[in-house]
Amino acid sequence: MRIKGEKMEKRWIKFGVLAAVLCLVIKYSDEIFRAGGLILGTVQPLLFGCVLAYILNIFMKKLEKLYFPRREEAWVVRTRRPVCVSVSIVSVLLLTVFFVGMIIPALGECIHILTRDLPGFLSEVQRWLIQVLQDTPELQDYVEGLDIDWAQITRKVGDLLGQGLESLFNSAFSAANMVISGIATLVIAVIFSIYLLFQKEKLQGQVMRTAAAYLPERPRKRAGEFLCLANETFTSFITGQLTEACIIGVLCTVGMLVLRLPYAQITGMTVGVTALIPVMGAYMGAALGAFMIMTQSPVQALIFLVFLVILQQVEGNLIYPRVVGGSIGLPALWVLASVTLGGGLFGIPGMLLGVPLLATLYKWFRREVNERLEKKKRTFGSDYPV
């Protein structure tokens, strides 16, 4: 009884301490958030360096497997890491410039196409409605009486889109000024990421030794398993999505050229870029491409949609499983949920990162459930209901 009373007393003491800490946090929340913001701003270059190092490490690991993998001479071992790090940095830089250089001209081209071809298309739709409504004179007279200056409306829409694009450029210019003004921060982040890549094995060993010294064995083991699972999921998702986007963009462009559909290059690029967004990206790319082609020919727009549906089936059943593999392991329902929630909370970055994050949690929870069921089976026998 005495031991049980001591345990209850310790539990109440812990509860009281936690309650006191919670009250202090609530009372001084403004000061805490202010201090947190200051600390976050101070360590921001290091955090950015960690993110950059993680992305570069994906490329670096693949390059190290290709850089004389069976050679163990001193010059090969000594140059393997510097060469692979340098090539990784150049590759990421070129990919960034490539995508930015594709997206911004594509936006301008889309606006130009819509403002140039949309008035004629809308006028054709109006004439088509007049012919279709011959049996209903009231509606036909109403449609004929519509005196709409489609060109003026389109110009206004184009002006709005142009203002939005100008705002985008202004934002980009402001961001560029911020980058230029904070060039020291960027340099620190890049240097820190390079140090992390060169010293990653040593740092990993130090973290493991520190964890072994201060943490119990079971929590340490479980944390290591979770981090390994998250790393595997994020790496597979990032590389798979980039590869899949390039493949489907090229296939879409080639297919449209074969079918002689208009705007093949810009539509294929749009489909490839939107393919980076899981689930919703396919519909976004199809809608944008069909809308542009419809200004030229509704029949060709229909052909494009049929072609894209076929391409999506081929991509979903053949390309995606081979490129991304089964490492994501997330059912379609949860993929849609993660994209919706991530996009609502954090925009495009939330759409991109919500899927691998939820996939990691899903696989971890599934593993936990299976382990607990196996444990209960061993405890209660094979007749335990599952």
ROKOLLO-76413 format. One line per 3 residues: number of its first residue (from 1); for each residue x negated, y, z negated of C-alpha. Coordinates in steps of 0.1 Angstrom, whole numbers, plus 5000, padded with zeros to 4 digits. Example, Ala and Ser with C-alpha at 12.3 -4.5 7.8 and 13.67 -1.06 7.14 Angstrom:
residues 2
1 = 4877:4955:4922 ~ 4863:4989:4929
//
This chain:
residues 386
1 = 5000:5000:5000 ~ 4972:5023:4992 ~ 4955:5018:5026
4 = 4988:5024:5043 ~ 4994:5056:5023 ~ 4959:5068:5033
7 = 4967:5062:5070 ~ 5000:5081:5067 ~ 4982:5110:5050
10 = 4955:5111:5077 ~ 4983:5111:5103 ~ 5001:5140:5087
13 = 4968:5159:5084 ~ 4962:5154:5122 ~ 4997:5165:5129
16 = 4993:5196:5108 ~ 4960:5205:5125 ~ 4976:5201:5159
19 = 5006:5222:5150 ~ 4983:5249:5136 ~ 4962:5249:5168
22 = 4994:5251:5189 ~ 5006:5281:5169 ~ 4973:5298:5174
25 = 4973:5291:5211 ~ 5008:5306:5215 ~ 5000:5336:5194
28 = 4968:5345:5212 ~ 4979:5332:5246 ~ 4971:5365:5264
31 = 4935:5366:5251 ~ 4930:5329:5259 ~ 4942:5333:5294
34 = 4921:5364:5299 ~ 4890:5345:5286 ~ 4899:5315:5308
37 = 4901:5338:5338 ~ 4868:5353:5330 ~ 4852:5319:5326
40 = 4868:5306:5358 ~ 4855:5336:5377 ~ 4820:5331:5363
43 = 4818:5294:5372 ~ 4837:5298:5405 ~ 4805:5295:5426
46 = 4796:5263:5409 ~ 4832:5249:5414 ~ 4831:5258:5450
49 = 4797:5242:5453 ~ 4811:5210:5438 ~ 4839:5209:5464
52 = 4815:5217:5492 ~ 4791:5189:5480 ~ 4820:5164:5479
55 = 4830:5172:5515 ~ 4794:5171:5527 ~ 4788:5139:5508
58 = 4814:5121:5530 ~ 4794:5130:5561 ~ 4761:5124:5545
61 = 4769:5088:5533 ~ 4779:5078:5569 ~ 4748:5094:5583
64 = 4725:5077:5559 ~ 4739:5043:5571 ~ 4729:5053:5606
67 = 4695:5068:5599 ~ 4671:5038:5604 ~ 4691:5017:5579
70 = 4667:4987:5579 ~ 4635:5007:5578 ~ 4618:5012:5545
73 = 4587:5030:5555 ~ 4577:5060:5534 ~ 4584:5086:5560
76 = 4619:5072:5566 ~ 4628:5071:5529 ~ 4613:5106:5524
79 = 4632:5122:5554 ~ 4665:5103:5552 ~ 4682:5126:5526
82 = 4670:5160:5540 ~ 4679:5151:5576 ~ 4713:5138:5567
85 = 4721:5168:5544 ~ 4711:5192:5572 ~ 4731:5174:5598
88 = 4761:5173:5575 ~ 4760:5210:5568 ~ 4757:5218:5606
91 = 4786:5193:5613 ~ 4810:5209:5588 ~ 4800:5244:5600
94 = 4807:5234:5636 ~ 4840:5218:5628 ~ 4851:5249:5609
97 = 4842:5272:5637 ~ 4858:5248:5662 ~ 4891:5246:5644
100 = 4893:5284:5637 ~ 4883:5291:5673 ~ 4911:5269:5685
103 = 4939:5280:5662 ~ 4936:5318:5665 ~ 4936:5318:5704
106 = 4964:5292:5703 ~ 4986:5316:5682 ~ 4979:5344:5706
109 = 4987:5322:5736 ~ 5020:5310:5721 ~ 5031:5345:5715
112 = 5021:5355:5751 ~ 5040:5325:5765 ~ 5072:5332:5745
115 = 5073:5369:5753 ~ 5066:5363:5790 ~ 5089:5333:5797
118 = 5116:5333:5771 ~ 5138:5361:5786 ~ 5142:5343:5819
121 = 5149:5310:5801 ~ 5176:5326:5780 ~ 5192:5343:5810
124 = 5193:5308:5827 ~ 5210:5294:5796 ~ 5236:5322:5798
127 = 5243:5315:5835 ~ 5245:5277:5827 ~ 5271:5284:5800
130 = 5292:5304:5824 ~ 5293:5275:5848 ~ 5300:5250:5822
133 = 5329:5271:5807 ~ 5348:5273:5840 ~ 5377:5254:5825
136 = 5379:5278:5795 ~ 5383:5313:5810 ~ 5385:5330:5776
139 = 5350:5317:5766 ~ 5337:5323:5801 ~ 5348:5359:5800
142 = 5333:5363:5766 ~ 5299:5349:5777 ~ 5299:5370:5809
145 = 5307:5401:5788 ~ 5277:5396:5767 ~ 5254:5424:5778
148 = 5222:5412:5761 ~ 5188:5427:5771 ~ 5168:5395:5765
151 = 5136:5412:5776 ~ 5140:5439:5749 ~ 5149:5413:5722
154 = 5119:5392:5732 ~ 5096:5423:5731 ~ 5109:5430:5696
157 = 5102:5394:5686 ~ 5068:5396:5702 ~ 5061:5428:5684
160 = 5071:5412:5651 ~ 5049:5382:5659 ~ 5021:5405:5669
163 = 5024:5424:5636 ~ 5023:5392:5618 ~ 4992:5382:5638
166 = 4977:5416:5631 ~ 4984:5411:5594 ~ 4967:5378:5597
169 = 4937:5393:5613 ~ 4937:5421:5587 ~ 4939:5395:5559
172 = 4911:5376:5576 ~ 4891:5408:5579 ~ 4897:5416:5542
175 = 4886:5381:5534 ~ 4855:5385:5555 ~ 4847:5417:5536
178 = 4852:5399:5504 ~ 4829:5371:5516 ~ 4803:5397:5527
181 = 4805:5415:5494 ~ 4802:5383:5476 ~ 4775:5368:5497
184 = 4754:5360:5466 ~ 4783:5339:5453 ~ 4784:5320:5486
187 = 4747:5314:5486 ~ 4747:5302:5451 ~ 4776:5277:5460
190 = 4757:5264:5490 ~ 4724:5260:5471 ~ 4742:5243:5442
193 = 4759:5219:5466 ~ 4726:5210:5482 ~ 4710:5204:5448
196 = 4740:5182:5439 ~ 4735:5161:5471 ~ 4698:5157:5465
199 = 4702:5148:5429 ~ 4735:5129:5429 ~ 4721:5096:5418
202 = 4702:5112:5389 ~ 4732:5132:5379 ~ 4754:5101:5380
205 = 4730:5083:5358 ~ 4729:5111:5333 ~ 4767:5113:5331
208 = 4769:5076:5326 ~ 4743:5076:5298 ~ 4761:5106:5281
211 = 4794:5089:5284 ~ 4780:5056:5270 ~ 4765:5076:5240
214 = 4797:5095:5231 ~ 4827:5075:5244 ~ 4841:5041:5234
217 = 4836:5013:5260 ~ 4872:5008:5270 ~ 4881:5045:5277
220 = 4848:5049:5295 ~ 4854:5019:5317 ~ 4890:5030:5325
223 = 4879:5065:5334 ~ 4852:5052:5357 ~ 4877:5029:5374
226 = 4901:5058:5379 ~ 4874:5081:5394 ~ 4862:5054:5417
229 = 4898:5048:5429 ~ 4903:5086:5434 ~ 4870:5089:5453
232 = 4879:5060:5476 ~ 4914:5073:5483 ~ 4904:5109:5490
235 = 4874:5099:5512 ~ 4895:5076:5533 ~ 4923:5101:5536
238 = 4901:5130:5546 ~ 4881:5111:5572 ~ 4911:5093:5585
241 = 4932:5124:5589 ~ 4905:5143:5608 ~ 4898:5113:5631
244 = 4935:5107:5637 ~ 4941:5143:5645 ~ 4914:5144:5671
247 = 4926:5111:5687 ~ 4962:5121:5689 ~ 4954:5156:5702
250 = 4932:5141:5730 ~ 4958:5115:5739 ~ 4986:5140:5739
253 = 4966:5163:5762 ~ 4956:5135:5786 ~ 4992:5121:5787
256 = 5007:5155:5795 ~ 4981:5161:5822 ~ 4990:5127:5837
259 = 5027:5135:5835 ~ 5020:5170:5849 ~ 5037:5188:5821
262 = 5029:5225:5815 ~ 5007:5239:5787 ~ 4990:5205:5783
265 = 4958:5218:5766 ~ 4975:5242:5741 ~ 5003:5217:5733
268 = 4978:5189:5728 ~ 4957:5211:5705 ~ 4989:5221:5686
271 = 4999:5185:5681 ~ 4964:5176:5670 ~ 4962:5204:5644
274 = 4997:5198:5630 ~ 4989:5160:5627 ~ 4966:5169:5598
277 = 4998:5174:5578 ~ 5013:5140:5569 ~ 5049:5132:5580
280 = 5061:5168:5587 ~ 5031:5176:5610 ~ 5045:5154:5638
283 = 5079:5172:5638 ~ 5062:5206:5637 ~ 5040:5198:5667
286 = 5069:5183:5686 ~ 5091:5214:5680 ~ 5064:5239:5690
289 = 5054:5220:5721 ~ 5090:5214:5733 ~ 5099:5250:5727
292 = 5071:5262:5749 ~ 5077:5237:5776 ~ 5114:5245:5776
295 = 5108:5280:5787 ~ 5096:5264:5820 ~ 5119:5234:5823
298 = 5143:5218:5799 ~ 5139:5185:5818 ~ 5101:5186:5813
301 = 5107:5194:5776 ~ 5128:5163:5773 ~ 5101:5143:5790
304 = 5076:5157:5766 ~ 5097:5147:5736 ~ 5102:5111:5749
307 = 5064:5109:5756 ~ 5056:5122:5721 ~ 5080:5097:5705
310 = 5062:5069:5723 ~ 5028:5083:5713 ~ 5039:5086:5677
313 = 5049:5050:5677 ~ 5016:5039:5691 ~ 4998:5061:5666
316 = 5018:5049:5637 ~ 5015:5012:5645 ~ 4981:5009:5661
319 = 4959:5040:5655 ~ 4967:5050:5620 ~ 4963:5016:5604
322 = 4930:5011:5620 ~ 4917:5046:5614 ~ 4930:5053:5579
325 = 4935:5017:5568 ~ 4954:5004:5538 ~ 4934:5024:5513
328 = 4961:5051:5509 ~ 4987:5025:5500 ~ 5015:5049:5495
331 = 5051:5041:5506 ~ 5067:5065:5531 ~ 5092:5078:5505
334 = 5064:5089:5482 ~ 5044:5104:5511 ~ 5074:5126:5519
337 = 5079:5135:5483 ~ 5042:5144:5479 ~ 5042:5166:5510
340 = 5074:5184:5500 ~ 5063:5190:5464 ~ 5027:5199:5473
343 = 5038:5223:5501 ~ 5064:5239:5478 ~ 5039:5245:5450
346 = 5006:5252:5469 ~ 5015:5257:5505 ~ 4994:5240:5533
349 = 4966:5229:5509 ~ 4992:5212:5487 ~ 5006:5194:5517
352 = 4971:5181:5526 ~ 4959:5171:5491 ~ 4993:5160:5476
355 = 4992:5127:5495 ~ 4958:5114:5483 ~ 4964:5127:5448
358 = 4998:5109:5445 ~ 4984:5078:5462 ~ 4957:5076:5436
361 = 4982:5079:5407 ~ 5005:5054:5424 ~ 4978:5028:5429
364 = 4965:5033:5394 ~ 5000:5030:5379 ~ 5007:4999:5400
367 = 4975:4983:5388 ~ 4984:4991:5352 ~ 5018:4976:5356
370 = 5004:4944:5371 ~ 4978:4941:5343 ~ 5005:4945:5316
373 = 5027:4919:5333 ~ 4999:4894:5336 ~ 4990:4900:5299
376 = 5027:4893:5289 ~ 5027:4862:5310 ~ 4997:4849:5293
379 = 5012:4857:5259 ~ 5048:4845:5265 ~ 5041:4818:5291
382 = 5048:4815:5328 ~ 5086:4818:5322 ~ 5083:4855:5313
385 = 5107:4873:5337 ~ 5090:4897:5362
//
